[in-house]
Amino acid sequence: MSMPAPNERRVIPLRPQTSPPGSREAGSREAPRASQRPTGPQRTPAPREPLWRDLVGDALRRERRAQERTLKDVADAARISVPYLSELERGRKEASSEVLAAAARALGLGLGDLLSLAQDGLVRHAGSRAGLVGRGRTAPTASTTRHGGLCLAA
């Protein structure tokens, strides 16, 4: 492995770099010929597991909208900035437990209530993946079927 020059910065990507389709770095400059195309059933990637921050953000937004309240109203009550609350709702920020508790209180919820709403979103997502049983996955046991195999302690 070569060493970078003393004044040269070395960048290590956190995610694998992908090049846009059709670029020279994508491997092929043209579409594969019929004889080069893969045959048989195409594998589609498994649906991505939702991130916890996305689930919590969705729960915050759903509850705020159900109460017909504005971002400003809830942010003021929680004593956080409007842009930060917006980023929380969009799943762009990981909030501390103190911030989540403040946002939940501003909506008239406890922290456990908010986390329960987020868990419901996770259970819905797991239910949409239930079709994967029978494709090499093991069937759920009686103890895991009550909550879709998920458990959350708040």
TAURJO-V894368 format. One record per pair of residues at least 4 apart in sequence whose ideal C-beta (glycine too) atoms are under 8 Angstrom apart, sorted by the first residue. I is the first residue (numbers start at 1). GAP is how many residues later the second one is. D is the distance in Angstrom with one decimal. If there is no record, write none. Layout:
I_GAP_D / I_GAP_D
//
This chain:
4_4_4.5 / 4_5_7.4 / 4_6_4.7 / 13_4_5.5 / 19_4_4.6 / 19_6_3.8 / 19_7_4.9 / 20_6_7.0 / 21_5_5.8 / 22_4_6.4 / 24_5_6.4 / 28_4_6.6 / 32_4_3.9 / 32_5_5.3 / 33_4_7.4 / 38_4_7.4 / 46_83_7.9 / 46_86_7.5 / 47_78_7.9 / 47_81_7.4 / 47_82_6.2 / 49_76_7.5 / 50_4_5.0 / 50_5_5.5 / 50_71_7.1 / 50_72_6.6 / 50_75_5.4 / 51_4_7.2 / 51_40_6.3 / 52_4_6.2 / 52_66_7.1 / 53_4_6.0 / 53_35_7.7 / 53_38_4.7 / 53_39_7.8 / 53_40_6.9 / 53_41_5.2 / 53_42_7.4 / 54_4_6.3 / 54_37_3.7 / 55_4_6.5 / 55_63_4.2 / 55_64_7.8 / 55_66_4.5 / 55_67_5.6 / 56_4_6.4 / 56_32_7.4 / 56_35_7.8 / 56_39_7.2 / 56_44_6.7 / 56_58_6.9 / 56_59_7.5 / 56_62_4.7 / 57_4_6.3 / 57_31_5.4 / 57_32_4.6 / 57_33_5.9 / 57_34_4.2 / 57_35_8.0 / 58_4_6.1 / 58_31_7.7 / 58_33_7.5 / 58_60_7.5 / 58_63_5.6 / 59_4_6.3 / 59_55_5.9 / 59_58_3.8 / 59_59_4.6 / 59_61_7.8 / 59_62_6.3 / 60_4_6.2 / 60_25_7.8 / 60_28_6.2 / 60_29_5.2 / 60_43_5.9 / 60_47_7.3 / 60_54_7.1 / 61_4_6.1 / 61_28_4.2 / 62_4_6.1 / 62_55_7.3 / 63_4_6.5 / 63_44_5.1 / 63_46_6.7 / 63_51_7.7 / 63_54_6.7 / 64_5_5.2 / 64_7_7.4 / 64_10_5.4 / 64_25_7.5 / 64_43_6.3 / 65_4_7.9 / 67_40_6.6 / 67_41_7.7 / 69_4_4.7 / 69_5_5.4 / 69_38_7.7 / 70_4_7.1 / 71_4_5.8 / 71_11_5.1 / 71_14_5.6 / 71_15_5.8 / 71_18_7.8 / 72_4_6.1 / 72_10_5.4 / 73_4_6.5 / 74_4_6.1 / 74_11_6.3 / 74_29_6.9 / 74_32_4.9 / 74_33_6.4 / 75_5_5.4 / 75_6_6.2 / 75_7_4.5 / 75_9_7.4 / 75_10_4.3 / 75_31_7.8 / 77_28_7.8 / 77_29_3.7 / 78_7_7.0 / 78_21_7.7 / 78_24_4.2 / 78_25_4.7 / 78_27_7.0 / 78_28_3.8 / 79_23_6.3 / 80_4_5.1 / 80_5_5.6 / 80_19_6.2 / 80_22_6.5 / 80_23_6.9 / 81_4_7.0 / 82_4_6.3 / 83_4_6.4 / 84_4_6.5 / 84_9_6.7 / 84_15_7.9 / 85_4_6.4 / 85_18_6.7 / 86_4_6.4 / 87_5_4.1 / 87_6_4.4 / 88_4_7.6 / 88_5_5.4 / 88_7_5.3 / 88_11_7.5 / 88_15_6.8 / 95_4_4.2 / 95_5_4.9 / 95_8_7.4 / 96_4_7.0 / 97_4_6.1 / 97_14_7.0 / 98_4_6.4 / 99_4_6.3 / 100_4_6.2 / 100_11_6.1 / 100_14_6.3 / 101_4_6.3 / 101_10_4.5 / 102_4_6.4 / 103_4_6.7 / 103_11_7.4 / 104_5_4.2 / 104_6_6.2 / 104_7_5.2 / 104_9_6.5 / 104_10_4.1 / 105_4_7.1 / 105_5_7.6 / 107_7_7.8 / 109_4_4.0 / 109_5_5.3 / 109_8_7.9 / 110_4_7.3 / 111_4_6.3 / 111_43_6.7 / 112_4_6.1 / 112_42_4.0 / 113_4_6.6 / 114_4_6.6 / 115_4_6.3 / 115_37_6.3 / 115_39_4.3 / 116_4_6.6 / 116_36_7.5 / 116_38_6.7 / 117_4_7.1 / 118_4_6.7 / 118_34_7.9 / 119_4_6.3 / 119_31_6.9 / 119_33_4.3 / 120_4_6.5 / 121_4_6.5 / 122_4_6.3 / 122_28_5.9 / 122_30_7.6 / 123_4_6.3 / 123_24_6.1 / 123_25_4.5 / 123_27_5.8 / 124_4_6.7 / 125_4_6.8 / 126_4_7.1 / 126_22_4.2 / 126_23_6.4 / 126_24_5.9 / 127_21_5.7 / 130_18_7.7 / 131_4_7.9 / 132_5_5.2 / 133_4_5.2 / 133_5_7.7 / 133_6_5.5 / 133_7_7.1 / 134_5_7.8 / 140_4_4.5 / 140_5_5.0 / 140_9_5.4 / 141_4_7.2 / 144_4_7.7 / 144_5_4.0 / 145_4_7.3 / 147_4_6.2
//
